[in-house]
Amino acid sequence: MKNFTCIFLFVVSAGTVFSQSTNDFSKYYDKYGVKGSFLLYDLNKNVYIYYDSARCNTQFIPASTFKIFNSLVSLETGAVADEDEVIKWDGIKKNIKEWNRDHNMRSAIKYSVVWFYQELARRVGGEQMQHYLDAVGYGNKDASGGIDRFWLDGGLRISQFEQVEFLKKLYNSSLPFSERSMNIVKDIMLNEDTLGYKLRAKTGGANIDKTVIGWWVGWVESATGGDSNIYFFATNIEGEDITAEFLAARKEITKKILKELSILP
């Protein structure tokens, strides 16, 4: 069954408007042979645009999108001094070339280095990690499955709506972390910096119960035409195998939609 675009308009608490998308985004998912959903929040208009609202409300394992949260907690608790502190590679070869070296937080989030963030989580510890999961209200707040595994193949789950709400609070510096911690994380999330926009985001991918899930979440700071605005997004895709094409689809689908919505040039 193909995904669909919801075609109704309704208002929820705090005056936020959930608006239908007039675009049919199924062509982008079909091109890569995946199913999925897309969510966008327009800050200036206080409007959500979504593709398959039911799926946008479904919780999935966050996988490496959790590195955003993990970075905040690690900085806040002193598990890592700053984005430049280096953690030594243990010499155990991984299947991703960029992981087989020393890293700091800036490079580790860029290359999504799992072992680095597992070490940070162990340094934070279960008690402090659970405290911040509860304080933030991150997804289902379930840290079962091990302190260095719970976001990879353990109990933690989060929906696209919850991802975007978390990102909105990070952008507005309204999370229960210091301004310093939040500013560092926003800085290391920068993917693209052009004359017309800045894009801050994080990918994620996991294979849970033979279902492959892919994420790309973040926001675009747009200054096109002199009009500044912030667009928060969360893309989730589902496939049968983690291939190069599947991993590329997370960003490609998102960028095609953002271009169709005239958010990216």
C-alpha positions in Angstrom: 0.0 0.0 0.0 1.3 3.4 -0.9 1.7 6.2 1.6 -0.8 9.0 1.3 -1.0 12.7 2.0 -3.5 13.7 4.6 -6.0 16.3 3.3 -7.5 17.9 6.4 -6.8 20.9 8.5 -7.2 21.1 12.3 -5.9 23.1 15.2 -4.3 21.6 18.4 -3.1 23.1 21.7 -1.0 26.3 21.7 -2.5 27.4 18.4 -0.4 25.1 16.3 -2.0 24.4 12.9 -1.7 21.0 11.2 -2.0 21.7 7.5 -2.4 19.3 4.6 0.2 19.0 2.0 -1.1 19.6 -1.5 1.8 17.7 -2.9 2.0 14.0 -3.6 5.4 12.9 -2.3 5.0 9.2 -3.0 7.0 9.5 -6.2 10.2 10.2 -4.2 9.7 7.2 -2.0 8.7 5.0 -4.9 11.9 6.0 -6.8 14.0 4.3 -4.0 11.6 1.4 -3.4 10.9 2.4 0.2 7.9 3.4 2.2 8.0 6.2 4.7 6.7 9.5 6.0 7.7 13.1 6.1 7.0 15.9 8.6 7.9 19.6 8.4 7.2 22.5 10.8 7.2 26.0 9.5 8.2 28.3 12.4 7.0 31.6 11.0 3.6 30.2 10.0 3.3 27.9 13.1 2.2 25.2 10.7 3.0 21.5 10.2 3.0 19.9 6.7 3.1 16.1 6.7 3.0 13.1 4.5 1.2 10.1 6.1 0.3 11.6 9.5 -0.4 8.2 11.1 3.1 7.1 10.4 4.5 10.4 11.6 2.9 9.6 14.9 4.4 6.1 15.1 7.4 5.6 17.3 10.6 4.0 15.9 14.0 3.3 17.3 15.9 6.6 17.0 19.3 4.9 16.1 22.0 7.5 15.4 19.6 10.5 15.6 20.0 9.9 19.3 23.5 11.3 19.0 22.0 14.8 19.3 20.5 13.9 22.7 23.6 11.9 23.8 25.8 14.9 22.9 23.7 17.2 25.1 23.8 14.9 28.1 27.5 14.1 27.7 28.4 17.8 27.7 26.1 18.7 30.5 27.3 15.9 32.8 31.0 16.4 32.0 31.3 13.0 30.3 33.2 14.9 27.6 34.8 18.3 28.2 33.8 19.9 24.9 33.5 19.1 21.2 37.3 19.0 20.8 38.1 16.4 23.4 39.6 13.3 21.7 38.7 9.8 22.6 41.2 7.2 21.5 40.1 4.4 19.1 40.5 1.0 20.8 42.1 -0.5 17.7 39.2 -2.9 17.0 38.5 -2.7 13.3 35.0 -1.6 12.3 33.3 -2.1 8.9 33.2 1.7 8.3 36.6 3.1 7.4 36.1 6.5 9.1 35.4 4.9 12.5 38.9 3.3 12.7 40.7 6.3 14.2 40.6 8.6 17.2 37.6 11.0 17.2 36.3 14.1 19.0 32.6 14.9 19.2 32.7 17.1 16.1 34.1 14.3 13.8 32.1 11.6 15.6 28.8 13.1 14.8 29.8 13.9 11.3 30.8 10.3 10.6 28.1 8.9 13.0 30.8 6.9 15.0 28.8 4.5 17.1 31.7 3.4 19.4 32.4 7.0 20.3 28.9 7.6 21.5 28.7 4.3 23.2 31.7 5.3 25.3 30.1 8.6 26.1 26.9 6.8 27.2 28.9 4.6 29.5 30.6 7.6 31.0 27.2 9.3 31.6 25.8 6.2 33.2 22.2 4.9 33.5 21.0 7.1 36.3 22.0 10.4 34.7 20.8 9.2 31.3 17.4 8.2 32.6 17.1 11.5 34.4 17.5 13.5 31.2 15.3 11.2 29.2 12.6 11.9 31.7 13.4 15.7 32.0 13.3 16.2 28.3 10.4 13.7 27.6 12.4 12.1 24.9 10.2 9.6 23.0 9.0 6.8 25.3 11.9 7.4 27.7 12.8 3.7 27.7 16.5 3.1 28.3 16.2 -0.7 28.6 18.6 -2.9 26.6 21.9 -1.6 28.1 23.4 1.8 28.5 25.4 1.6 25.3 22.7 -0.2 23.2 19.2 1.2 24.2 19.0 3.6 21.3 20.4 1.1 18.7 18.5 -2.0 19.4 17.0 -1.6 22.9 13.7 -0.1 24.1 13.9 3.5 23.1 11.4 4.7 20.5 10.5 8.1 19.2 8.0 9.5 16.5 8.6 12.1 13.9 6.4 14.5 15.7 8.4 13.9 18.9 11.7 14.4 17.0 10.5 17.7 15.6 9.3 18.9 19.0 12.7 18.0 20.5 14.5 19.9 17.7 12.3 23.0 18.1 13.2 23.1 21.8 16.9 22.7 21.0 16.8 25.5 18.4 15.0 27.8 21.0 17.4 26.7 23.8 14.4 25.7 25.9 15.7 22.2 26.8 16.9 21.5 30.4 20.6 21.9 29.4 23.0 24.8 29.7 23.2 27.4 26.9 26.7 26.2 26.3 25.8 22.6 25.8 23.0 23.5 23.4 25.1 25.9 21.4 27.9 23.3 21.0 25.4 20.7 19.8 23.8 23.1 17.3 27.2 24.0 16.0 28.4 20.4 15.4 25.0 19.5 13.7 25.9 21.9 10.8 25.8 19.9 7.5 25.6 22.7 5.0 26.3 26.4 5.1 25.5 28.5 2.0 24.6 32.1 1.2 20.9 31.1 1.2 20.6 28.7 4.0 22.2 26.6 6.8 21.2 23.0 7.3 21.7 21.3 10.7 20.7 17.6 10.8 21.5 14.0 11.8 21.0 10.7 10.1 20.0 7.4 11.7 19.6 3.8 10.6 18.8 0.5 12.3 17.7 -3.0 11.6 15.0 -4.1 14.1 13.1 -7.3 13.8 14.1 -7.6 10.1 12.8 -4.1 9.4 15.3 -1.5 8.3 14.5 2.0 9.4 16.2 5.2 8.2 16.1 8.7 9.6 17.1 12.2 8.7 16.1 14.9 11.1 17.1 18.5 11.6 16.2 22.0 10.4 16.9 24.6 7.7 17.7 28.2 8.6 16.6 30.0 5.4 17.4 33.5 4.3 16.4 33.2 0.7 15.1 36.5 -0.7 15.8 38.3 2.5 13.0 36.5 4.3 14.4 34.5 7.3 12.6 31.4 8.5 13.3 28.1 10.2 11.9 24.8 8.9 12.2 21.7 11.1 11.9 18.3 9.4 11.9 14.6 10.2 12.0 12.0 7.5 11.6 8.3 8.2 11.9 5.5 5.6 11.5 1.7 5.8 13.1 -0.9 3.6 14.3 -4.5 3.5 18.1 -4.1 3.6 20.7 -1.4 4.6 22.2 -0.8 1.2 24.1 2.3 -0.1 20.9 3.2 -2.0 18.8 2.9 1.1 21.2 5.1 3.1 21.3 7.7 0.4 17.5 7.8 0.1 17.1 9.4 3.6 18.7 12.6 2.4 17.7 12.5 -1.3 14.0 12.1 -0.5 14.1 14.9 2.0 16.0 17.3 -0.2 13.6 16.7 -3.1 10.6 17.4 -0.9 12.3 20.6 0.5 13.0 21.7 -3.0 9.5 21.1 -4.1 8.3 23.2 -1.2 10.8 25.9 -2.2 12.7 25.7 1.0 15.9 24.6 -0.6 17.0 26.1 -4.0 
